[in-house]
């Protein structure tokens, strides 16, 4: 895909640069605030449990998983999975990440609209991100078929929509996390700033993903019209 379309590859440069910057910032910010212990001393797992229980989500389980920043909430099994670095640490970074994932659990329980839409889009996005490219390239190179090219663009559009819908879901989870950390006294005063810095850095990765998807779609459309 990247070798096709000549100059159109330049469209992706801003997204590529933002992606690199976002990854560097996430890593450096998390590493910085993972060394700052919270005054109250709750670990990420303990903080998440407190936030879940305070929202009546005692049925949501917390599991530890391997990998760095592999933290996520699984709405299908109602399970919040935290990486070891987050679950066992009492740092500002760990509590920020754990609270963010707890925010997703609360979104799920409340039936938060954008999250419901994102869940509905998961199958189409998974298919579209792979099949879209295949159909597009097959129609463009092997079969010279405008129908296949347009079908590829249509399928890929579902993946693009998923990344766009993901933005409000992630931003809202961070907003909920910061408010809850303060309201429950898990973090106090300037400690919130550290958690906010970590979550803002993480948000950049979702912005970069959305921008990359949108520009890839624009590129596919431009190539198809040549």
C-alpha positions as CSV (number, residue, x, y, z in Angstrom):
1,X,0.0,0.0,0.0
2,X,2.7,2.5,0.9
3,X,4.6,1.8,-2.4
4,X,1.5,2.7,-4.4
5,X,0.3,6.2,-5.1
6,X,3.6,8.0,-5.3
7,X,3.3,11.5,-3.8
8,X,0.2,10.5,-1.8
9,X,2.5,8.8,0.7
10,X,3.4,12.3,1.9
11,X,-0.1,12.6,3.3
12,X,0.8,10.1,6.0
13,X,3.9,12.0,7.2
14,X,2.1,14.1,9.8
15,X,0.4,11.0,11.3
16,X,3.7,9.1,11.3
17,X,5.5,11.9,13.1
18,X,2.6,12.3,15.6
19,X,2.7,8.5,16.2
20,X,6.4,8.5,17.0
21,X,6.1,11.6,19.2
22,X,3.1,10.1,21.0
23,X,4.9,6.8,21.7
24,X,8.0,8.6,23.0
25,X,5.9,10.9,25.2
26,X,3.8,8.0,26.6
27,X,6.9,6.1,27.5
28,X,8.8,9.0,29.0
29,X,5.8,10.4,31.0
30,X,4.9,7.0,32.4
31,X,8.5,6.3,33.4
32,X,8.7,9.7,35.0
33,X,5.6,9.4,37.1
34,X,6.0,5.7,37.8
35,X,8.9,6.8,40.1
36,X,6.6,9.1,42.1
37,X,4.8,7.3,44.9
38,X,1.4,8.6,45.9
39,X,1.0,9.9,49.4
40,X,-1.9,7.5,50.3
41,X,0.1,4.5,49.1
42,X,-2.6,2.6,47.3
43,X,-1.5,0.4,44.5
44,X,-3.1,0.5,41.1
45,X,-5.1,-2.6,41.8
46,X,-6.3,-1.3,45.2
47,X,-7.2,2.1,43.7
48,X,-9.2,0.4,40.9
49,X,-11.0,-1.8,43.3
50,X,-12.0,1.2,45.4
51,X,-13.3,3.0,42.4
52,X,-15.2,0.1,41.1
53,X,-16.8,-0.7,44.4
54,X,-17.8,3.0,44.9
55,X,-19.7,2.7,41.7
56,X,-21.5,-0.5,42.7
57,X,-19.3,-2.6,40.4
58,X,-18.3,-5.3,42.9
59,X,-19.0,-7.9,40.2
60,X,-16.2,-6.6,38.0
61,X,-13.1,-8.6,38.6
62,X,-9.5,-7.5,38.5
63,X,-6.8,-9.7,36.9
64,X,-3.1,-9.2,36.4
65,X,-1.7,-9.6,32.9
66,X,1.8,-9.7,31.5
67,X,3.2,-6.9,29.3
68,X,3.9,-3.3,29.7
69,X,0.9,-1.0,29.5
70,X,-1.3,-3.9,28.4
71,X,-4.0,-2.6,30.7
72,X,-7.6,-2.8,29.4
73,X,-11.2,-3.4,30.4
74,X,-13.0,-6.4,28.8
75,X,-16.8,-5.7,28.7
76,X,-17.6,-9.2,27.6
77,X,-16.3,-10.8,30.8
78,X,-16.6,-7.7,32.9
79,X,-12.9,-8.0,33.8
80,X,-10.4,-5.2,34.4
81,X,-6.9,-6.4,33.4
82,X,-3.9,-4.6,34.7
83,X,-0.3,-5.0,33.9
84,X,2.0,-5.9,36.7
85,X,3.7,-2.5,36.6
86,X,0.3,-0.9,37.2
87,X,-1.4,-3.4,39.5
88,X,1.5,-3.7,42.1
89,X,2.8,-0.1,42.0
90,X,1.5,2.8,44.2
91,X,2.9,5.4,41.7
92,X,1.0,8.3,40.3
93,X,1.3,6.8,36.8
94,X,-0.1,3.4,37.9
95,X,-3.1,5.0,39.7
96,X,-3.9,7.1,36.7
97,X,-3.9,4.2,34.3
98,X,-5.9,2.0,36.7
99,X,-8.4,4.7,37.2
100,X,-8.7,5.2,33.5
101,X,-9.5,1.5,32.9
102,X,-12.0,1.7,35.8
103,X,-13.6,4.6,33.9
104,X,-14.3,2.2,31.1
105,X,-16.0,-0.2,33.4
106,X,-18.2,2.6,34.7
107,X,-19.0,3.6,31.1
108,X,-20.0,0.1,30.3
109,X,-22.3,-0.1,33.4
110,X,-23.9,3.2,32.5
111,X,-24.5,2.3,28.9
112,X,-22.3,5.2,27.7
113,X,-23.4,5.8,24.1
114,X,-20.0,6.1,22.3
115,X,-18.7,3.0,24.1
116,X,-21.8,1.0,23.0
117,X,-21.2,2.2,19.4
118,X,-17.5,1.2,19.6
119,X,-18.4,-2.2,20.8
120,X,-20.9,-2.7,17.9
121,X,-18.1,-1.6,15.4
122,X,-15.5,-4.0,16.7
123,X,-16.4,-6.9,14.3
124,X,-16.7,-4.6,11.3
125,X,-13.4,-2.8,12.2
126,X,-11.5,-6.1,12.6
127,X,-12.7,-7.2,9.2
128,X,-12.4,-3.9,7.5
129,X,-8.8,-3.2,8.6
130,X,-7.6,-6.3,7.0
131,X,-10.0,-7.1,4.2
132,X,-10.2,-3.5,3.1
133,X,-6.6,-3.4,2.1
134,X,-6.8,-6.8,0.4
135,X,-9.8,-5.9,-1.7
136,X,-8.4,-2.5,-2.5
137,X,-5.0,-3.9,-3.7
138,X,-6.7,-6.8,-5.5
139,X,-9.0,-4.5,-7.4
140,X,-6.2,-2.0,-8.1
141,X,-3.4,-4.3,-9.2
142,X,-4.6,-7.8,-10.0
143,X,-8.1,-7.5,-11.4
144,X,-8.3,-3.8,-12.4
145,X,-11.7,-3.8,-10.8
146,X,-13.3,-0.5,-9.7
147,X,-15.9,-2.5,-7.8
148,X,-13.3,-4.3,-5.7
149,X,-11.4,-1.0,-5.1
150,X,-14.6,0.7,-3.9
151,X,-15.5,-2.3,-1.7
152,X,-12.0,-2.1,-0.2
153,X,-12.5,1.6,0.6
154,X,-15.9,0.9,2.1
155,X,-14.6,-1.9,4.4
156,X,-11.7,0.2,5.5
157,X,-14.0,3.0,6.3
158,X,-15.5,0.9,9.1
159,X,-12.0,0.6,10.7
160,X,-11.6,4.4,10.4
161,X,-15.0,5.0,12.0
162,X,-13.9,2.8,14.9
163,X,-10.7,4.8,15.6
164,X,-12.7,8.1,15.5
165,X,-15.4,6.8,17.9
166,X,-12.6,5.5,20.2
167,X,-11.5,9.1,20.8
168,X,-14.5,10.3,22.9
169,X,-14.6,7.0,24.7
170,X,-10.9,7.3,25.8
171,X,-11.2,11.0,26.7
172,X,-14.3,10.5,28.7
173,X,-12.6,7.6,30.6
174,X,-9.7,9.9,31.5
175,X,-12.1,12.6,32.6
176,X,-13.9,10.2,34.9
177,X,-10.6,8.9,36.2
178,X,-9.2,12.2,37.2
179,X,-12.4,13.3,38.9
180,X,-12.7,10.0,40.8
181,X,-9.1,10.0,42.0
182,X,-9.7,13.4,43.5
183,X,-13.2,12.8,44.9
184,X,-12.2,9.6,46.6
185,X,-9.0,11.1,48.0
186,X,-6.8,8.5,46.2
187,X,-4.6,11.3,44.9
188,X,-4.5,14.8,46.4
189,X,-3.6,18.3,45.2
190,X,-0.5,18.3,42.9
191,X,-0.6,14.4,42.6
192,X,-3.5,14.8,40.2
193,X,-1.2,16.7,37.9
194,X,1.0,13.7,37.5
195,X,-1.8,11.4,36.7
196,X,-3.2,13.9,34.3
197,X,0.1,14.1,32.4
198,X,0.2,10.4,32.0
199,X,-3.4,10.2,30.7
200,X,-2.9,13.2,28.3
201,X,0.2,11.5,26.8
202,X,-1.8,8.3,26.4
203,X,-4.6,10.2,24.7
204,X,-2.2,11.4,22.0
205,X,-1.7,7.8,20.9
206,X,-5.4,7.6,20.1
207,X,-5.4,10.9,18.3
208,X,-2.4,9.6,16.2
209,X,-4.2,6.4,15.4
210,X,-7.3,8.2,14.2
211,X,-5.3,10.7,12.1
212,X,-3.4,7.8,10.5
213,X,-6.6,5.9,9.7
214,X,-8.3,9.0,8.2
215,X,-5.3,10.0,6.1
216,X,-4.9,6.4,4.9
217,X,-8.6,6.5,3.8
218,X,-8.0,9.8,2.0
219,X,-5.0,8.3,0.3
220,X,-6.9,5.2,-0.8
221,X,-9.6,7.5,-2.3
222,X,-7.1,9.6,-4.1
223,X,-5.3,6.6,-5.6
224,X,-8.6,5.1,-6.7
225,X,-9.5,8.2,-8.6
226,X,-6.3,8.3,-10.7
